[in-house]
Amino acid sequence: MTTGEKITLLRKEKNITQEQLAELLDVSRQSVSRWEKDAAFPETDKLIQLSRLFSCSIDFLLSSAPYKKEITTGPSVSDFYQFIRECGYFFLATSVDGQPGLRPLGMIYANDRALFIATDKRKNVYSELMQNPRIAVGAYDPHTKKCLRLSGRAIAETSISVREEMMNAYPPLRQKYTAEEERYLAIFKLLIEDSNIT
């Protein structure tokens, strides 16, 4: 299996588009397309970023070994979502121009592939995520005394179905973002690169 075929499969497994992958790696969509068609090859720094994003080794990306989906025994997206919902809130950490930002949030949604958060385009957190998508999420359950930590990237989610699912999960969103106000609702997909519940 070629490097391009592996990038395509891993990208689709993460449920991200070529445009979203290009944004995460700070390259053009055409570059991603050329990689996936094996018409060009990612530079070393991009291979490092791809291996981190897809949780695989650079050796795996470069080798001709066949692709085998790894069976993970760690927590799933559903486990993270359930943990945060039981806590009632979570903390989102951002960083822009070397300055950290930390805020409690409550609205989080998950489907079988990813976690999503909602915010308002008029809030600082929106501009911070647009400037630097690197994030960390933390939550603490005082009953079990367990802590959840996630790190990765937040990318803008434009899917109408995800927007509807999020509004159904949180009726106050539907009440707040009606008609003209709906343009201010921003949803971000969290691409998890590292995680644990301890």
Secondary structure as UniProt FT lines:
FT   HELIX           3..13
FT   TURN            14..15
FT   HELIX           18..25
FT   HELIX           29..36
FT   TURN            37..38
FT   HELIX           44..53
FT   TURN            54..55
FT   HELIX           58..62
FT   HELIX           77..87
FT   STRAND          90..96
FT   TURN            97..98
FT   STRAND          99..105
FT   STRAND          108..110
FT   STRAND          115..120
FT   TURN            121..122
FT   HELIX           124..131
FT   STRAND          134..141
FT   TURN            142..145
FT   STRAND          146..156
FT   HELIX           160..169
FT   HELIX           171..176
FT   HELIX           179..184
FT   STRAND          185..197
//
